[in-house]
Protein backbone atom coordinates (compact mmCIF):
# COMPACT_ATOMS: atom_id res chain seq x y z
CA UNK A 1 0.00 0.00 0.00
CA UNK A 2 1.11 3.53 -0.79
CA UNK A 3 1.80 5.97 2.06
CA UNK A 4 -0.07 9.29 1.68
CA UNK A 5 -1.04 12.55 3.34
CA UNK A 6 -3.63 13.66 0.76
CA UNK A 7 -5.87 12.12 -1.91
CA UNK A 8 -3.59 13.53 -4.64
CA UNK A 9 -0.84 11.14 -3.52
CA UNK A 10 -3.09 8.19 -4.41
CA UNK A 11 -3.89 6.95 -7.90
CA UNK A 12 -7.24 6.86 -9.66
CA UNK A 13 -9.82 4.79 -7.76
CA UNK A 14 -8.10 5.37 -4.42
CA UNK A 15 -8.31 7.90 -1.58
CA UNK A 16 -6.01 8.65 1.32
CA UNK A 17 -7.13 7.23 4.66
CA UNK A 18 -5.67 10.08 6.70
CA UNK A 19 -5.96 8.17 9.96
CA UNK A 20 -3.61 5.43 8.78
CA UNK A 21 -1.78 7.48 6.12
CA UNK A 22 -2.37 4.83 3.44
CA UNK A 23 -4.06 4.81 0.04
CA UNK A 24 -7.21 2.68 0.09
CA UNK A 25 -9.69 1.73 -2.68
CA UNK A 26 -12.76 3.96 -3.07
CA UNK A 27 -15.80 2.54 -1.34
CA UNK A 28 -19.16 1.59 -2.79
CA UNK A 29 -22.72 2.11 -1.61
CA UNK A 30 -23.29 1.00 1.98
CA UNK A 31 -19.61 0.75 2.83
CA UNK A 32 -18.12 2.65 5.79
CA UNK A 33 -16.52 6.05 5.21
CA UNK A 34 -15.35 9.18 7.02
CA UNK A 35 -15.63 11.73 4.20
CA UNK A 36 -17.07 12.12 0.70
CA UNK A 37 -13.80 11.56 -1.16
CA UNK A 38 -13.61 7.99 0.18
CA UNK A 39 -16.74 7.06 -1.83
CA UNK A 40 -16.96 6.27 -5.55
CA UNK A 41 -18.28 8.99 -7.86
CA UNK A 42 -21.97 9.80 -7.32
CA UNK A 43 -21.96 8.73 -3.66
CA UNK A 44 -21.64 10.88 -0.54
CA UNK A 45 -20.43 9.90 2.90
CA UNK A 46 -23.43 10.41 5.17
CA UNK A 47 -23.97 8.92 8.62
CA UNK A 48 -20.66 7.04 8.27
CA UNK A 49 -21.58 5.15 5.06
CA UNK A 50 -21.46 5.84 1.32
CA UNK A 51 -24.95 6.76 0.06
CA UNK A 52 -26.41 7.92 -3.24
CA UNK A 53 -26.57 11.68 -3.30
CA UNK A 54 -30.01 13.27 -2.96
CA UNK A 55 -30.74 16.28 -5.21
CA UNK A 56 -30.32 19.62 -3.45
CA UNK A 57 -33.39 20.93 -1.66
CA UNK A 58 -35.08 17.54 -1.31
CA UNK A 59 -35.75 15.75 1.96
CA UNK A 60 -32.54 14.13 3.18
CA UNK A 61 -30.18 16.29 1.10
CA UNK A 62 -27.34 18.15 2.81
CA UNK A 63 -27.87 21.78 3.73
CA UNK A 64 -26.29 24.66 5.60
CA UNK A 65 -29.41 26.82 6.14
CA UNK A 66 -33.20 26.59 5.75
CA UNK A 67 -32.99 28.42 2.41
CA UNK A 68 -31.11 25.40 0.99
CA UNK A 69 -34.25 23.27 1.46
CA UNK A 70 -37.52 23.14 -0.43
CA UNK A 71 -40.83 24.60 0.76
CA UNK A 72 -42.20 23.33 4.11
CA UNK A 73 -38.73 22.08 5.11
CA UNK A 74 -35.91 23.20 7.37
CA UNK A 75 -32.22 22.42 7.73
CA UNK A 76 -31.69 20.32 10.87
CA UNK A 77 -29.19 17.83 12.31
CA UNK A 78 -29.85 14.13 11.82
CA UNK A 79 -27.24 11.81 13.35
CA UNK A 80 -24.78 14.70 13.22
CA UNK A 81 -25.30 15.66 9.53
CA UNK A 82 -27.34 18.74 8.63
CA UNK A 83 -30.03 17.67 6.16
CA UNK A 84 -33.36 18.95 4.84
CA UNK A 85 -36.28 17.68 6.90
CA UNK A 86 -40.03 18.27 6.63
CA UNK A 87 -41.60 20.82 8.94
CA UNK A 88 -43.95 19.20 11.43
CA UNK A 89 -47.61 18.67 10.54
CA UNK A 90 -50.67 19.05 12.78
CA UNK A 91 -50.64 16.62 15.75
CA UNK A 92 -46.98 15.65 15.24
CA UNK A 93 -44.83 15.75 18.38
CA UNK A 94 -42.82 18.96 18.62
CA UNK A 95 -41.22 18.38 22.02
CA UNK A 96 -37.55 19.39 22.14
CA UNK A 97 -35.36 18.49 25.16
CA UNK A 98 -33.36 21.27 26.84
CA UNK A 99 -30.10 19.55 25.88
CA UNK A 100 -28.36 16.23 26.17
CA UNK A 101 -27.26 13.70 23.57
CA UNK A 102 -30.61 13.41 21.74
CA UNK A 103 -30.70 17.18 21.27
CA UNK A 104 -27.06 17.31 20.07
CA UNK A 105 -27.36 14.53 17.49
CA UNK A 106 -30.89 15.06 16.15
CA UNK A 107 -33.06 18.12 15.68
CA UNK A 108 -36.63 18.51 14.52
CA UNK A 109 -38.07 21.24 12.36
CA UNK A 110 -40.60 23.70 13.73
CA UNK A 111 -44.28 23.24 12.99
CA UNK A 112 -45.61 24.06 9.52
CA UNK A 113 -46.69 27.64 8.90
CA UNK A 114 -49.87 28.51 10.78
CA UNK A 115 -49.29 25.89 13.48
CA UNK A 116 -47.84 26.35 16.96
CA UNK A 117 -46.12 23.90 19.31
CA UNK A 118 -48.43 23.53 22.31
CA UNK A 119 -48.98 21.10 25.13
CA UNK A 120 -52.17 19.09 24.57
CA UNK A 121 -54.97 20.31 26.79
CA UNK A 122 -53.11 23.44 27.90
CA UNK A 123 -53.40 25.66 24.85
CA UNK A 124 -53.85 28.93 26.75
CA UNK A 125 -50.77 28.41 28.95
CA UNK A 126 -48.28 28.44 26.09
CA UNK A 127 -46.34 31.39 27.51
CA UNK A 128 -45.33 29.67 30.78
CA UNK A 129 -41.82 28.32 31.30
CA UNK A 130 -41.30 24.79 30.07
CA UNK A 131 -39.96 22.26 32.55
CA UNK A 132 -38.86 18.81 31.46
CA UNK A 133 -41.16 16.11 32.73
CA UNK A 134 -40.58 12.90 30.74
CA UNK A 135 -44.00 11.53 31.60
CA UNK A 136 -45.65 14.68 30.27
CA UNK A 137 -44.21 15.31 26.80
CA UNK A 138 -47.49 15.74 24.93
CA UNK A 139 -46.36 18.78 22.97
CA UNK A 140 -47.80 18.73 19.44
CA UNK A 141 -48.26 21.08 16.50
CA UNK A 142 -51.69 22.67 16.75
CA UNK A 143 -53.71 25.39 15.06
CA UNK A 144 -53.04 28.93 16.25
CA UNK A 145 -56.64 29.35 17.48
CA UNK A 146 -57.57 27.34 20.63
GROMACS elastic network, one bead per residue, 0.5 to 0.9 nm:
[ bonds ]
;  ai    aj funct       b0    kb
    1    22     6  0.63908   500
    1    23     6  0.63015   500
    1    24     6  0.76978   500
    2     9     6  0.83218   500
    2    10     6  0.72361   500
    2    21     6  0.84706   500
    2    22     6  0.56339   500
    2    23     6  0.53949   500
    2    24     6  0.84126   500
    3     9     6  0.80573   500
    3    10     6  0.84001   500
    3    16     6  0.82892   500
    3    20     6  0.86414   500
    3    21     6  0.56224   500
    3    23     6  0.63064   500
    4     7     6  0.73844   500
    4     8     6  0.83872   500
    4     9     6  0.55819   500
    4    10     6  0.68825   500
    4    15     6  0.89654   500
    4    16     6  0.59834   500
    4    17     6  0.79256   500
    4    18     6  0.75588   500
    4    20     6  0.88164   500
    4    21     6  0.50854   500
    4    22     6  0.53117   500
    4    23     6  0.62158   500
    5     8     6  0.84405   500
    5     9     6  0.70153   500
    5    16     6  0.66423   500
    5    17     6  0.81942   500
    5    18     6  0.62378   500
    5    21     6  0.58298   500
    5    22     6  0.78371   500
    5    23     6  0.89458   500
    6     9     6  0.57042   500
    6    10     6  0.75513   500
    6    15     6  0.77860   500
    6    16     6  0.55808   500
    6    17     6  0.82930   500
    6    18     6  0.72339   500
    6    21     6  0.83867   500
    6    23     6  0.88898   500
    7    10     6  0.54260   500
    7    11     6  0.81535   500
    7    14     6  0.75311   500
    7    17     6  0.82848   500
    7    18     6  0.88545   500
    7    23     6  0.77708   500
    7    37     6  0.79813   500
    8    11     6  0.73450   500
    8    15     6  0.79640   500
    8    16     6  0.80813   500
    9    15     6  0.83755   500
    9    16     6  0.75177   500
    9    23     6  0.79469   500
   10    13     6  0.82535   500
   10    14     6  0.57446   500
   10    15     6  0.59446   500
   10    16     6  0.64496   500
   10    22     6  0.85639   500
   10    23     6  0.56609   500
   10    24     6  0.82156   500
   11    14     6  0.56865   500
   11    15     6  0.77710   500
   11    23     6  0.82216   500
   12    15     6  0.82133   500
   12    25     6  0.89959   500
   13    24     6  0.85344   500
   13    25     6  0.59336   500
   13    26     6  0.55981   500
   13    40     6  0.76239   500
   14    23     6  0.60341   500
   14    24     6  0.53211   500
   14    26     6  0.50508   500
   14    27     6  0.87648   500
   14    38     6  0.76399   500
   14    40     6  0.89823   500
   15    18     6  0.89612   500
   15    22     6  0.83558   500
   15    23     6  0.54874   500
   15    24     6  0.55811   500
   15    25     6  0.64096   500
   15    26     6  0.61200   500
   15    37     6  0.66105   500
   15    38     6  0.55872   500
   15    39     6  0.84786   500
   16    19     6  0.86532   500
   16    20     6  0.84710   500
   16    21     6  0.64999   500
   16    22     6  0.56822   500
   16    24     6  0.62098   500
   16    25     6  0.87934   500
   16    37     6  0.86727   500
   16    38     6  0.77120   500
   17    20     6  0.57092   500
   17    21     6  0.55427   500
   17    22     6  0.54624   500
   17    23     6  0.60522   500
   17    24     6  0.64547   500
   17    34     6  0.87719   500
   17    38     6  0.79192   500
   18    22     6  0.69991   500
   18    23     6  0.86433   500
   19    22     6  0.81602   500
   20    23     6  0.87788   500
   24    27     6  0.87037   500
   24    38     6  0.83097   500
   25    38     6  0.79165   500
   25    39     6  0.88782   500
   26    37     6  0.78986   500
   26    38     6  0.52410   500
   26    39     6  0.51955   500
   26    40     6  0.54030   500
   26    41     6  0.88756   500
   27    30     6  0.83329   500
   27    31     6  0.59241   500
   27    32     6  0.75018   500
   27    33     6  0.74712   500
   27    38     6  0.60648   500
   27    40     6  0.57440   500
   27    50     6  0.70711   500
   28    31     6  0.56991   500
   28    32     6  0.87074   500
   28    38     6  0.89716   500
   28    39     6  0.60513   500
   28    40     6  0.58610   500
   28    43     6  0.77156   500
   28    49     6  0.89513   500
   28    50     6  0.63414   500
   28    51     6  0.82718   500
   29    32     6  0.87348   500
   29    39     6  0.77586   500
   29    40     6  0.81183   500
   29    43     6  0.69642   500
   29    44     6  0.88932   500
   29    49     6  0.74210   500
   29    51     6  0.54197   500
   29    52     6  0.70670   500
   30    49     6  0.54474   500
   30    50     6  0.52159   500
   30    51     6  0.63001   500
   31    39     6  0.83484   500
   31    48     6  0.83845   500
   31    49     6  0.53147   500
   31    50     6  0.56257   500
   31    51     6  0.85145   500
   32    38     6  0.89621   500
   32    39     6  0.89091   500
   32    45     6  0.81424   500
   32    48     6  0.56472   500
   32    50     6  0.64279   500
   33    36     6  0.75802   500
   33    37     6  0.88491   500
   33    38     6  0.61251   500
   33    39     6  0.71153   500
   33    45     6  0.59544   500
   33    46     6  0.81757   500
   33    47     6  0.86791   500
   33    48     6  0.52432   500
   33    49     6  0.51426   500
   33    50     6  0.62947   500
   34    37     6  0.86596   500
   34    38     6  0.71590   500
   34    45     6  0.65811   500
   34    46     6  0.83864   500
   34    47     6  0.87707   500
   34    48     6  0.58649   500
   34    49     6  0.76767   500
   35    38     6  0.58461   500
   35    39     6  0.77030   500
   35    44     6  0.77028   500
   35    45     6  0.52952   500
   35    46     6  0.79744   500
   35    48     6  0.79957   500
   35    49     6  0.89155   500
   35    50     6  0.87732   500
   36    39     6  0.56648   500
   36    40     6  0.85517   500
   36    43     6  0.73748   500
   36    46     6  0.79585   500
   36    50     6  0.76840   500
   37    40     6  0.75619   500
   37    41     6  0.84615   500
   37    43     6  0.89934   500
   37    44     6  0.78961   500
   37    45     6  0.79483   500
   38    44     6  0.85646   500
   38    45     6  0.75850   500
   38    50     6  0.82161   500
   39    42     6  0.80588   500
   39    43     6  0.57772   500
   39    44     6  0.63436   500
   39    45     6  0.66370   500
   39    49     6  0.86300   500
   39    50     6  0.57996   500
   39    51     6  0.84304   500
   40    43     6  0.58754   500
   40    44     6  0.82509   500
   40    50     6  0.82191   500
   41    44     6  0.82702   500
   42    51     6  0.85154   500
   42    52     6  0.63147   500
   42    53     6  0.63938   500
   43    50     6  0.57816   500
   43    51     6  0.51641   500
   43    53     6  0.54932   500
   44    49     6  0.80172   500
   44    50     6  0.53763   500
   44    51     6  0.53180   500
   44    52     6  0.62298   500
   44    53     6  0.57115   500
   45    48     6  0.60826   500
   45    49     6  0.53481   500
   45    51     6  0.62017   500
   45    52     6  0.88057   500
   45    53     6  0.89171   500
   46    49     6  0.55848   500
   46    50     6  0.62960   500
   46    51     6  0.64647   500
   46    62     6  0.89835   500
   46    81     6  0.70753   500
   47    50     6  0.83114   500
   47    51     6  0.88871   500
   47    78     6  0.84856   500
   47    79     6  0.64353   500
   47    80     6  0.74257   500
   47    81     6  0.69328   500
   51    54     6  0.87740   500
   53    56     6  0.87812   500
   53    61     6  0.73222   500
   53    62     6  0.89275   500
   54    57     6  0.84771   500
   54    58     6  0.68322   500
   54    59     6  0.79638   500
   54    60     6  0.67047   500
   54    61     6  0.50703   500
   54    62     6  0.80112   500
   55    58     6  0.59622   500
   55    59     6  0.87610   500
   55    60     6  0.88470   500
   55    61     6  0.63363   500
   55    62     6  0.89023   500
   56    59     6  0.85863   500
   56    60     6  0.88943   500
   56    61     6  0.56444   500
   56    62     6  0.70838   500
   56    63     6  0.78860   500
   56    68     6  0.73259   500
   56    69     6  0.72702   500
   56    70     6  0.85604   500
   56    84     6  0.88532   500
   57    60     6  0.83932   500
   57    61     6  0.62866   500
   57    62     6  0.80197   500
   57    63     6  0.77648   500
   57    67     6  0.85363   500
   57    68     6  0.56796   500
   57    71     6  0.86393   500
   57    73     6  0.87003   500
   57    84     6  0.67976   500
   58    61     6  0.56053   500
   58    62     6  0.87814   500
   58    69     6  0.64220   500
   58    70     6  0.61696   500
   58    73     6  0.86772   500
   58    84     6  0.65444   500
   58    85     6  0.83080   500
   59    62     6  0.87821   500
   59    69     6  0.76845   500
   59    70     6  0.79605   500
   59    73     6  0.76751   500
   59    83     6  0.73519   500
   59    85     6  0.53358   500
   59    86     6  0.68127   500
   60    63     6  0.89772   500
   60    82     6  0.88268   500
   60    83     6  0.52623   500
   60    84     6  0.51621   500
   60    85     6  0.63616   500
   61    69     6  0.80910   500
   61    82     6  0.84047   500
   61    83     6  0.52427   500
   61    84     6  0.55813   500
   61    85     6  0.85350   500
   62    68     6  0.83750   500
   62    69     6  0.87033   500
   62    75     6  0.81390   500
   62    81     6  0.74568   500
   62    82     6  0.58504   500
   62    84     6  0.63961   500
   63    66     6  0.74581   500
   63    67     6  0.84895   500
   63    68     6  0.55792   500
   63    69     6  0.69289   500
   63    74     6  0.89348   500
   63    75     6  0.59382   500
   63    76     6  0.82313   500
   63    81     6  0.88169   500
   63    82     6  0.57864   500
   63    83     6  0.52361   500
   63    84     6  0.62678   500
   64    67     6  0.83229   500
   64    68     6  0.67113   500
   64    75     6  0.66870   500
   64    76     6  0.87124   500
   64    82     6  0.67300   500
   64    83     6  0.79445   500
   65    68     6  0.56111   500
   65    69     6  0.76115   500
   65    74     6  0.75493   500
   65    75     6  0.54614   500
   65    76     6  0.83667   500
   65    82     6  0.87049   500
   65    84     6  0.89040   500
   66    69     6  0.55241   500
   66    70     6  0.82996   500
   66    73     6  0.71639   500
   66    76     6  0.82411   500
   66    84     6  0.76986   500
   67    70     6  0.75195   500
   67    71     6  0.88778   500
   67    73     6  0.89688   500
   67    74     6  0.77763   500
   67    75     6  0.80580   500
   68    74     6  0.82875   500
   68    75     6  0.74550   500
   68    84     6  0.78460   500
   69    72     6  0.83794   500
   69    73     6  0.59004   500
   69    74     6  0.61348   500
   69    75     6  0.66385   500
   69    83     6  0.84383   500
   69    84     6  0.55581   500
   69    85     6  0.80591   500
   70    73     6  0.57709   500
   70    74     6  0.79658   500
   70    84     6  0.79188   500
   70    86     6  0.89361   500
   71    74     6  0.83563   500
   71    86     6  0.86689   500
   72    85     6  0.86491   500
   72    86     6  0.60627   500
   72    87     6  0.54840   500
   72    88     6  0.85891   500
   72   112     6  0.64422   500
   72   113     6  0.78488   500
   73    84     6  0.62293   500
   73    85     6  0.53471   500
   73    88     6  0.86873   500
   73   109     6  0.73300   500
   73   110     6  0.89624   500
   73   112     6  0.84096   500
   74    83     6  0.81581   500
   74    84     6  0.55629   500
   74    85     6  0.55420   500
   74    86     6  0.64653   500
   74    87     6  0.63609   500
   74   108     6  0.85773   500
   74   109     6  0.57816   500
   74   110     6  0.79153   500
   75    82     6  0.61770   500
   75    83     6  0.54588   500
   75    85     6  0.62900   500
   75    86     6  0.89129   500
   75   108     6  0.89917   500
   75   109     6  0.75567   500
   76    81     6  0.80205   500
   76    82     6  0.51451   500
   76    83     6  0.56559   500
   76    84     6  0.64055   500
   76    85     6  0.66106   500
   76   106     6  0.74857   500
   76   107     6  0.54554   500
   76   108     6  0.63963   500
   76   109     6  0.66135   500
   77    80     6  0.54938   500
   77    81     6  0.52526   500
   77    83     6  0.62121   500
   77    84     6  0.86247   500
   77    85     6  0.89132   500
   77   104     6  0.80601   500
   77   105     6  0.64105   500
   77   106     6  0.50256   500
   77   107     6  0.51349   500
   77   108     6  0.77872   500
   78    81     6  0.53175   500
   78    82     6  0.61473   500
   78    83     6  0.66841   500
   78    85     6  0.88412   500
   78   105     6  0.62047   500
   78   107     6  0.64126   500
   78   108     6  0.85120   500
   79    82     6  0.83833   500
   79   104     6  0.86864   500
   79   106     6  0.56329   500
   79   107     6  0.88946   500
   80   104     6  0.76828   500
   80   106     6  0.67934   500
   81   105     6  0.82991   500
   81   106     6  0.86807   500
   85   108     6  0.76645   500
   85   109     6  0.67555   500
   86    89     6  0.85405   500
   86   108     6  0.85923   500
   86   109     6  0.67502   500
   86   110     6  0.89567   500
   86   112     6  0.85546   500
   87   108     6  0.78136   500
   87   110     6  0.56733   500
   87   111     6  0.54324   500
   87   112     6  0.51957   500
   87   113     6  0.85119   500
   88    91     6  0.83735   500
   88    92     6  0.60226   500
   88    93     6  0.78083   500
   88    94     6  0.72799   500
   88   108     6  0.79716   500
   88   109     6  0.62920   500
   88   110     6  0.60605   500
   88   112     6  0.54834   500
   88   115     6  0.88005   500
   88   140     6  0.88972   500
   88   141     6  0.69176   500
   89    92     6  0.56214   500
   89    93     6  0.88162   500
   89   111     6  0.61610   500
   89   112     6  0.58395   500
   89   115     6  0.79712   500
   89   140     6  0.88984   500
   89   141     6  0.64602   500
   89   142     6  0.84410   500
   90    93     6  0.87370   500
   90   111     6  0.76380   500
   90   112     6  0.78282   500
   90   115     6  0.70126   500
   90   116     6  0.88766   500
   90   140     6  0.72555   500
   90   142     6  0.54753   500
   90   143     6  0.73916   500
   91    94     6  0.86489   500
   91   139     6  0.86645   500
   91   140     6  0.51063   500
   91   141     6  0.51066   500
   91   142     6  0.62217   500
   92   111     6  0.83634   500
   92   139     6  0.83687   500
   92   140     6  0.52773   500
   92   141     6  0.57249   500
   92   142     6  0.85956   500
   93    96     6  0.89648   500
   93   117     6  0.83097   500
   93   137     6  0.84561   500
   93   138     6  0.70684   500
   93   139     6  0.57114   500
   93   141     6  0.66158   500
   94   108     6  0.74376   500
   94   109     6  0.81795   500
   94   110     6  0.71635   500
   94   111     6  0.72188   500
   94   117     6  0.59867   500
   94   118     6  0.81270   500
   94   138     6  0.84836   500
   94   139     6  0.56137   500
   94   140     6  0.50527   500
   94   141     6  0.62153   500
   95   108     6  0.87950   500
   95   117     6  0.78668   500
   95   118     6  0.88686   500
   95   119     6  0.87867   500
   95   137     6  0.64171   500
   95   138     6  0.73972   500
   95   139     6  0.52406   500
   95   140     6  0.70769   500
   96    99     6  0.83373   500
   96   103     6  0.72471   500
   96   107     6  0.79685   500
   96   108     6  0.77285   500
   96   139     6  0.88697   500
   97   100     6  0.74308   500
   97   102     6  0.77598   500
   97   103     6  0.62120   500
   97   132     6  0.72112   500
   98   103     6  0.74001   500
   98   131     6  0.87824   500
   98   132     6  0.75951   500
   99   102     6  0.74317   500
   99   103     6  0.52163   500
   99   104     6  0.69323   500
  100   103     6  0.55084   500
  100   104     6  0.63285   500
  100   105     6  0.88950   500
  101   104     6  0.50306   500
  101   105     6  0.61317   500
  101   106     6  0.83733   500
  102   105     6  0.54612   500
  102   106     6  0.58379   500
  102   107     6  0.80593   500
  103   106     6  0.55540   500
  103   107     6  0.61451   500
  104   107     6  0.74758   500
  109   112     6  0.85390   500
  110   113     6  0.87163   500
  110   115     6  0.89659   500
  110   116     6  0.83595   500
  110   117     6  0.78573   500
  110   141     6  0.85621   500
  111   114     6  0.79990   500
  111   115     6  0.56824   500
  111   116     6  0.61650   500
  111   117     6  0.66118   500
  111   140     6  0.86139   500
  111   141     6  0.57272   500
  111   142     6  0.83264   500
  112   115     6  0.57014   500
  112   116     6  0.80926   500
  112   141     6  0.80388   500
  113   116     6  0.82484   500
  114   142     6  0.85529   500
  114   143     6  0.65421   500
  114   144     6  0.63419   500
  115   141     6  0.57698   500
  115   142     6  0.51807   500
  115   144     6  0.55680   500
  116   140     6  0.80094   500
  116   141     6  0.53070   500
  116   142     6  0.53327   500
  116   143     6  0.62488   500
  116   144     6  0.58508   500
  117   126     6  0.84357   500
  117   139     6  0.63038   500
  117   140     6  0.54380   500
  117   142     6  0.62520   500
  117   143     6  0.88247   500
  118   121     6  0.85494   500
  118   122     6  0.72890   500
  118   123     6  0.59691   500
  118   124     6  0.88448   500
  118   125     6  0.85669   500
  118   126     6  0.61942   500
  118   138     6  0.82742   500
  118   139     6  0.52285   500
  118   140     6  0.56288   500
  118   141     6  0.63092   500
  118   142     6  0.65004   500
  119   122     6  0.55007   500
  119   123     6  0.63557   500
  119   125     6  0.84440   500
  119   126     6  0.74322   500
  119   136     6  0.88721   500
  119   137     6  0.76851   500
  119   138     6  0.55684   500
  119   140     6  0.62736   500
  119   141     6  0.86559   500
  119   142     6  0.89422   500
  120   123     6  0.66932   500
  120   138     6  0.57669   500
  120   139     6  0.60384   500
  120   140     6  0.67537   500
  120   142     6  0.86164   500
  121   124     6  0.86944   500
  121   138     6  0.89604   500
  122   125     6  0.55931   500
  122   126     6  0.71796   500
  123   126     6  0.59481   500
  123   142     6  0.88002   500
  123   145     6  0.88628   500
  123   146     6  0.61710   500
  124   127     6  0.79385   500
  124   146     6  0.73357   500
  125   128     6  0.58786   500
  126   129     6  0.83068   500
  126   130     6  0.88349   500
  127   130     6  0.86948   500
  132   135     6  0.89173   500
  132   136     6  0.80355   500
  132   137     6  0.79081   500
  133   136     6  0.53144   500
  133   137     6  0.67142   500
  134   137     6  0.58679   500
  135   138     6  0.86233   500
  136   139     6  0.83973   500
  137   140     6  0.88799   500
  142   145     6  0.83432   500
  142   146     6  0.84431   500
  143   146     6  0.70495   500
